Amino acid sequence: MTVPNLIVAGAQKSGTTSLCAALEQHPDCYLSNPKEPNFFSRGINEQRLASFSNCFRGVPDDARVIVDGTTTYMADPAIAERIYRMLGPGTKFIFALRSPRKRAYSGFLHMLKRGHERRTAQDIFLSLPDDPVAAVQAERGNVDKAAALRQVIARPYLRQYDDVLWNFRYLTNSLFAAQIEPYERLFGQDNILIILFEDMVADFMSQRARIAEFLDMPEQGLPRTLPRENQTRMPDTGTLWGRIDEQVRRIKRGNFVFVRKAEGQAPSRAPSDVGTKLKRLTDDEVAIWEQRLGRDLRAVGW
């Protein structure tokens, strides 16, 4: 039975799809099909490990690195324990992290683009208290309320995740230290590689050396630059034809949510009031990672 020995577990909107595309180019690496099977995101799957191997058909028995690239696995601490029970303590993990404030806003754009988010950035972020701990609790309550009012659309995720609202908690998903802690506790830091999205974009050559060393494989099989994959581009919904074009695209992808004009109106960068708020909410998180990594992360845009 073929199962992964490497999981690229997040963070969402931090270059994980591009990283998996880079790994797939290496002759020693084999990626699951689909790239994000979400297998460990549902407790019911604990009895279905044999079926998981269907995602790795054609992978040779002597494959060195077998990859599951699911970003959902950071969202729920129960998932780390589930992976530990099912795959064992030797499983390796790569976590690609990005500026928390930028990741939070990018996560919002991602769900807005899908048509599953009906609130504005101001509605979401400016209503949160300035204390990060209190903000996380408030965000959870706000998302629950938005789901009840159908301001967020969770229906498409019912069969994918136990926690169907996880990807609407944009701030919570950007506080990486708390999400990674269960993995470090269970698997140990030697089995975990932390890389920054900003470093991969600026100088992938230096990062590919770290990746190759971590996976104990030749560096030369990896590309020299990071592939550009899964970038969030907002649709042009300002015109009727733009909305029709976006509706057709959604239907082709099995997404039948009606396109609204407002979906294409959000700026690609956070408005100044939202950006200021997110900076206040993520300053402590940045400080944690500056201490852990021993570097000034403001210099790379955190």
N, C-alpha and C positions, 0 to 999 in steps of 0.2 A: 504494500500500500504506500503510495507516494504522498507525502505531506511536506509543507514548507519547513525549512530550517532557518529562514530569514524572513522577518516581517518588517516592511516599511510602514510604520504605524502612524504616521502623521508628522506634523500637524496639517490639518486640512488647509488648502490654499497656501501652502508653503513650498511648492515645487516638488511634491512627492510624485506626481505623474511624470514629470520630466526626469526625476531621478530614476524611476522604474524604467523609463525608456532608455536611459543610459545603461543601466544594469543589463537590460535585455540584449544590448549589443555585444556584451561580453560572451565569448563561447562557453564559459563555465557557468553562466547564469541562465536560469529558466524561470519565466514569469507565469503566474497563474493566468488562466483564461476563464472568466474575465479578470482584469487587473485587480479589481476590488471585489472579491467574492463575498465579503461581509459575513463569512461563516461563523466567526466567534461572536458576532454581534447579537446572536439569539441563543438563549440558554437551551432551547429545544434541540439545537443542533448537537448538543453533547452526546446524544445517542446516535448520531449520524456521521461519525468521523469517516467511515468507509466511503460515503457518498462524496465527501470533500475531495477525495483523490481524483474525481472526475475533472476537477479544475486543472489537473496536471497530466492529462493524457499526452503520451508521447515523450514525456521526460525520461531520459535514460536512467537506469538503475544506479549508475555511478556519477550522477550529476553532483557537482560540488556545492552549488548554491541554488536553492529552490525558493522562489520569492512569492509572498502574498503581500500586495501593496494596498492595504485597506486603512484609510485614515480614521475610520470610525472607532478603531480600537483604543484611541486615547480618551474617548468620551465617557466611559463607564468603568470604574475600578473593578467591577466584577469580571470584566473581560480579561484582565491580566491573570487573574486566578484561573479562569477557564482555560486559557492558553497553557498555563503551567500544568494543569491537570492533564490536558489532552496531548500536548507536544513535548512536555518535559522541560527540565531546567536548563538544558543546553541550547535552547532556541535563542537566536540572535535578533536584535532589533536595531533599526535605524530610525531616529527621530529627526526630521528636518524642521527646524524652527525658523520663524520669521518675526520681524518687529511685531510685538503683540498688538499695538494699536492699529497697524496696517492690516494685520491678519483679521482683526475683528471687523473692520470695515469691509475688507474683501469678502469675508464670509457673508456679510449682509448683502453685498452686490450679487454674490453667487446665488443666493436664494431668491433675490428679487428678479434676477434674470430668468430663473426657472418659472417665475410666476407664482411661487409658493409663499412669498412674503408680501403682505399688503400694507405694512406700516412704513412710515418714512424713517430715515436715519435719526432725525430729531426726535420723533416719537419714541424710538427705541433707546437711544443712548442718553439724551438729555434728561430723561425722567429718572435715571439711576442716581442713588446717593454717591457722594464722592469717596466714601470709604469702600475699598475693594471687596472686603468680606460682606458688608451689607449690600453692596451692589450685586454680588453673585446671588444672594438670596432674593433680592428684588427682581433680578432678571428672570429667575425661575418662575416666580409668581406672575410676572408680566407675560411670559410666554404661555403659561397655562391659561391665563385669561384670554390672550389673543387666540389661542386654539379654540376655546369655547365660543368666541365671537367670530370664528372663521376668518380672522385676520392673518393667520398662517395656515397653510394647508398641509396637514400631516398625512393625509390618506395615502399618498403614493409610497410612504415609507413603512406602512404597517407590516409588510411581509419581510422587511429588511432588518429592522432593528427592534430590540426590546424597548429601547428608549427612543420613541419615534420623534420626539421634539428636540433631540440633542443638537442638531445643526442649526437651530434657531437661537441657541444660547451663545451668542457671538463673543461676549466678554469671557464667559466661563471657558470656552474653547481656546482662549488666548492666554490663559494662565497655566503655562506649560508645566511648571515645577510640580504642582499638585497632581497633574495628570500622569506624569512620568514616574512619580514616587512609587506606586505599586509595582511597576516593572523593575525598578532598581532594587526594591526590597526582595522580590521573588527570584529574579534572574541574575542579579549582581551587575555592578557597573562594567565589568569586563565584557559582558555580553551586549552592551548598549553603546551605540555610537551616536553622538549628538553632532549634527552639522547645521550650519546656518544657510538659509536660502540666499542671503545676501552674499555670502562667501562663494556659493556655487555659481552664482551669476557673474561675480566679479573675476573669479579665478578658479575655474573648475579643475584645472590641472593640479593645483595643490590639494584640492578636496578628493580628487580621484585617487591620489596616493594614499590618503587616509582610509578611503573606502576599501581599496585593494588590500592594504595591510590588515584591516579589520576582518575582511573575509578570507584572508590567506590565499589570495589568487594573484596572478600577474596583472600589473597595472595596465599594460599595453592594450588589453582588449577593450578598455573603456574609451569612450570618445574624448576628444580634447576639449570640447565645449559642451555645456549643458543643453540638451535638446529643448526646444520651446514647445511645451505641450500644455493644453487645458488652461489657457489664459482666459480670464473673465473679460469678455467684451460685451458691453451692453448693446442690446438690439436698438435699431432705429424705429421707435414706435410713435414718433411725432406726427407721422402721416398715416393715412388710411392704408396706403400700399405697403408701408413699412410694417404695420400691424398684421396685414394679411400674410406677408412674407414670413414674419416670425411665427404666426399661427400654423402655417404649413410646416415650418421647421419643427415645431413642437409635436405636431401630429405624427410626423415621420419618426420621431423618437419615442412615441407612445405617451407623450405628455399632452393631455387634453384640457389643460387649464386655459381658460380664456385670456387672451392677451389684452392688457389694459394700457392705455396711453402713458400712464405715469411710470411704467416699468423702464422705459428708456430715458427717463429724465434725470435720474440720479447721476451726479458727477462721478468720474472715475476715481477722484481723490476726495477724501472726507472734507466736507465744508469746515470752515475754520472753527465754528463753535463745537461741532462734533469732534474734530481733531483735538482741540484743547481738552475736551472732556475725556476722551480716550487716553490722552497722555497722562492726565491726573490718575486715572484708574489703573494704568499699567506701569507707572513709575516704579512701584515696589517690585513688580515682576522683572523689570529690566535690571534693577539693582541686584536681584538674586542671581541672574545669569551673568552679570558682570563679575560678581564675586566667584561664581563657579568656574567661569571660563578664564578669569584673570585678564580681562581686556575691557577697553572702553567701547561699549556697543553703540553709544551715541555716534561714534565715528562712522558706523556703517548704516546709520539711519534708524536705529531703534528708538 
